[in-house]
Structures are given as C-alpha cells and as structure tokens.
C-alpha cells in the first residue's frame, strides 16, 4: 500500500512540475503597480520581442519559439506587428493578411508552449497613434480580441512608441480611450499595455486619471542602454507610482546599432529584477529587442542564423541577454 501511495505522490509531483509557465500562473492581473499572477503573487515576465514579424519571418517559427523557451529561458514573446515601413512591402498596411497570419501562428505556438504572448501594434516612424496611417488599429484589435479574448496568455500592446510633435499624454489617452473599450468587449480581464510619450520614455508624463478604464492597464517604458542611462532615476521613481512594463529594451544605442553598453544594461536589469523604495518593492517585466538575426548590435543571433535554423547561434548581445533570461 505504501508503494502505491508513493507512486501516486510521485506521479502528482511530476505532473505539477511539468506544468507550463502559463498553467502555473494563469491569467495575469495588475494589483496596484505590480503585475501579478492569477493568485495575486507578484511576477516578473522576461522574454524577447521579435523584430518585424513580416520582415524576417524566418526567425518566427515554432522551432524558434521552442528554443526561446527551452534554450533561452523566456516566458513571454512580443509579436511586433509593424503598421507601416517604407522598406517592408509586407507591413500591416500593405499586407494585413500576412500580419494576421503571423499573429495567429505566434498565439497558437505560445499557447502550446505555455508562455505569454504580447500582440504589439508597432507604430514607429508615423508616431501619432491617431494619424490616418494608423487607422487600422480599431479593426485590428477588434479582430485580435474577438479571436483571443478568452486566451489567458494573450496581452494587447496598443501603441508602440508614440512620438512626434504634439504627441502628448493627452493624445495617447484619447487614442487609448477609443481602443481599450474595443478590446474590453471581448477580453474584459486581459492585460493591456499603453505606450507613453517620446518613444515610450516619459513615464513621468503619464496621468492614469485621463483614462476611462485603468483596470489591468500598464504603461510601457523603452530604453536602449547606449542612449538612455539618464532616464534611469526617473524610471526608478515612476515604477513605484504606476504599473510599468518594459516591452522593449536593447543593449546598444536607440538606432538598434552603435555602442553596446552592458554596464548600463545591468543597471536597468538589476532595477527591474527588484527595486525597493521605502516599504514598497516592485519587479518589472521586460522584453529584449530582439530575437532576430538582422545585422545590428541589438540582435540576439548572428546574421543569417534563422535561415540555417541555428536558433542558439548567439551574438555577443545574445550571450549577455541569455544570462539574465535564465537567472532565477
């Protein structure tokens, strides 16, 4: 009898241990200014942003995401859907079908792998989220949330890096007040990420009171270690005021190239792991840009790795980022 009991206990323990990250943590939620799991326990997500999913789709395959989870140690993947690029004929505005197919695949694969997925409406050079060129956002998020509203592993990032003259927090809040209700009709409990002014740098300009719905809403901050170390004091302060998600960061300059600065990267990474101010402790989730093999300093892979299916062919950036992805 003891033998049977021992076998049963071992089986149960094995099943619990083999649960995926999403199965263990469920639908995530925002409590105060901290991202938490379904049980209300503080959680830190760490992963990669893709590069433009339709510019280098060879780096966005099931095998690549399997490596992301098992070799690199990620628990979240950000699917960057670029809305418009002069150099990419397959960006969303020019070929919406391909972008939708890529999202469908990434959501399905991340669900199978038990990791979280951020669907990112990646505005960039046309930085006003209300600009005519971004008008597809309403239908995009209507379609995405209607498909995936019941999926506990899906987040929605409604505007990557708002920027440009006159693009203030008021501009972003007006846009968010239009898009968030579209998502909420289909995904009432999903976490929604809202961009912040000046390429997601000015957290101190965020006024949550100007949003009609702040439930499970977080505000994004982006930094590149070769360009933005001066923002660290402001970041360290604001993460104790509002819920922040670093949905994009790089080890180099903001161009994606140039000087690689691991020292500044470490300062940000240590802050995001755990930061204490008074009696308040917070951990910040992040996605490194990027899991790709583009010939640039930000890429985690050496050039042409993906076409050869060398998912662990690390660049110097990749070696550095993997250490922090796998850090307990």
HELIX and SHEET records of a PDB file:
HELIX    1   1 UNK A    2  UNK A   17  1                                  16    
HELIX    2   2 UNK A   21  UNK A   25  1                                   5    
HELIX    3   3 UNK A   57  UNK A   59  5                                   3    
HELIX    4   4 UNK A   62  UNK A   67  1                                   6    
HELIX    5   5 UNK A   68  UNK A   72  3                                   5    
HELIX    6   6 UNK A   96  UNK A  113  1                                  18    
HELIX    7   7 UNK A  132  UNK A  134  5                                   3    
HELIX    8   8 UNK A  137  UNK A  148  1                                  12    
HELIX    9   9 UNK A  169  UNK A  186  1                                  18    
HELIX   10  10 UNK A  197  UNK A  200  1                                   4    
HELIX   11  11 UNK A  203  UNK A  205  5                                   3    
HELIX   12  12 UNK A  208  UNK A  210  5                                   3    
HELIX   13  13 UNK A  229  UNK A  231  5                                   3    
HELIX   14  14 UNK A  232  UNK A  238  1                                   7    
HELIX   15  15 UNK A  262  UNK A  273  1                                  12    
HELIX   16  16 UNK A  306  UNK A  308  5                                   3    
HELIX   17  17 UNK A  316  UNK A  325  1                                  10    
SHEET    1   A 2 UNK A  29  UNK A  31  0                                        
SHEET    2   A 2 UNK A  34  UNK A  36 -1                                        
SHEET    1   B 9 UNK A  46  UNK A  50  0                                        
SHEET    2   B 9 UNK A  76  UNK A  82  1                                        
SHEET    3   B 9 UNK A 116  UNK A 122  1                                        
SHEET    4   B 9 UNK A 154  UNK A 157  1                                        
SHEET    5   B 9 UNK A 192  UNK A 194  1                                        
SHEET    6   B 9 UNK A 217  UNK A 224  1                                        
SHEET    7   B 9 UNK A 244  UNK A 250  1                                        
SHEET    8   B 9 UNK A 286  UNK A 291  1                                        
SHEET    9   B 9 UNK A  46  UNK A  50  1                                        
SHEET    1   C 2 UNK A 275  UNK A 277  0                                        
SHEET    2   C 2 UNK A 280  UNK A 282 -1                                        
END                                                                             
